[in-house]
Amino acid sequence: MTTLAKADLSEIKALASPPRLVINTLEAVYLLLGYSAAEAGNYQFIKRDLGKPADTFLSQLNGFQAEKCDSASAKKAKALLIDVTVDRAKAVSLAASKLVLWALKALEECETVGKLQNSS
């Protein structure tokens, strides 16, 4: 599902003080991948995690299954990306725009399987 490459992850890891858009995108991605809100909201945790072999993270992205995504996490991820577009992300970083694209597609899949519906 992703067009992200190892070089893109290197670009993101190299950002010493990433813009809010990048941090929000990473938090949303980590929530969608099933990490806890505490882990996903901790940029130092994410940076350490991205320091692992790139194939591990890329495999997680490629193996995403919306059916297994926690509904609350999907909703929080959507809220984090409410004002984010691929074009806005491209202005910051091409790699970030690829992550945004992945997250938006993942959210579409979550919507399809009913993970973003309001509970009544």
C-alpha positions in Angstrom: 0.0 0.0 0.0 3.0 2.3 0.4 5.4 3.9 -2.0 7.8 4.8 0.9 11.4 3.7 0.6 14.3 3.3 3.0 15.6 6.7 1.8 12.3 8.4 2.8 12.6 7.0 6.3 16.2 8.3 6.4 14.9 11.7 5.4 12.3 11.7 8.2 14.8 10.5 10.8 17.2 13.2 9.8 14.7 16.0 10.8 16.2 17.2 14.1 13.1 19.3 14.9 10.3 18.3 12.5 7.4 20.6 11.8 4.1 19.9 13.6 2.7 18.4 10.3 5.3 15.7 10.3 4.9 15.0 14.0 1.1 14.7 13.7 1.5 12.5 10.6 3.8 10.2 12.4 1.5 10.0 15.4 -1.4 9.2 13.2 0.6 6.5 11.3 1.7 4.9 14.6 -1.9 4.9 15.9 -3.1 3.2 12.8 -0.4 0.6 13.1 -1.7 -0.3 16.5 0.8 1.5 18.8 -0.6 2.9 22.1 -1.5 6.5 22.3 1.4 7.0 24.7 3.9 5.6 22.2 2.3 7.2 19.2 2.3 10.6 20.9 6.0 10.4 22.0 8.3 11.6 19.2 11.4 10.3 20.9 9.8 6.8 20.9 9.0 7.1 17.2 12.5 8.4 16.4 14.0 5.4 18.2 11.5 3.0 16.5 12.4 4.5 13.1 16.0 3.7 14.0 15.3 0.0 13.6 15.9 -1.6 10.3 13.7 0.2 7.7 12.3 -3.0 6.4 10.5 -3.5 9.7 8.6 -0.3 9.5 7.9 -0.7 5.8 6.6 -4.2 6.4 4.2 -2.8 9.0 2.9 -0.2 6.6 2.5 -2.8 3.8 0.8 -5.3 6.2 -1.8 -2.8 7.5 -5.2 -4.3 7.9 -8.0 -1.9 8.6 -10.1 -4.6 10.2 -7.6 -5.0 13.0 -7.3 -1.2 13.6 -8.7 0.0 16.9 -11.7 2.3 16.3 -10.6 4.9 18.8 -7.1 5.0 17.4 -8.5 5.5 13.8 -10.7 8.3 15.0 -7.8 10.0 16.8 -5.6 9.6 13.7 -8.3 11.2 11.5 -8.5 14.1 13.9 -4.7 14.6 13.8 -4.8 14.7 10.0 -8.0 16.8 9.6 -6.2 19.8 8.0 -3.4 17.8 6.4 -3.1 17.4 2.6 -0.5 15.7 0.5 0.3 19.0 -1.1 0.9 20.7 2.3 3.1 17.8 3.3 5.1 18.0 0.1 5.9 21.6 0.9 7.6 20.3 4.1 9.1 17.0 2.9 8.5 14.6 0.0 8.9 11.7 2.5 6.3 13.2 4.8 3.9 13.6 1.9 4.3 9.8 1.2 3.4 9.1 4.8 0.4 11.4 4.6 -0.8 9.6 1.5 -0.4 6.2 3.3 -2.3 7.5 6.3 -5.1 8.9 4.3 -5.5 5.7 2.3 -5.4 3.7 5.6 -8.2 6.0 7.0 -10.2 5.3 3.8 -9.9 1.6 4.5 -10.9 2.1 8.1 -13.9 4.0 6.9 -14.8 1.2 4.5 -14.7 -1.4 7.3 -16.7 0.8 9.7 -13.9 1.8 12.1 -14.7 5.5 11.8 -18.5 5.4 12.4 -19.9 7.1 15.4 -21.2 4.6 18.0 -24.9 5.1 18.8 
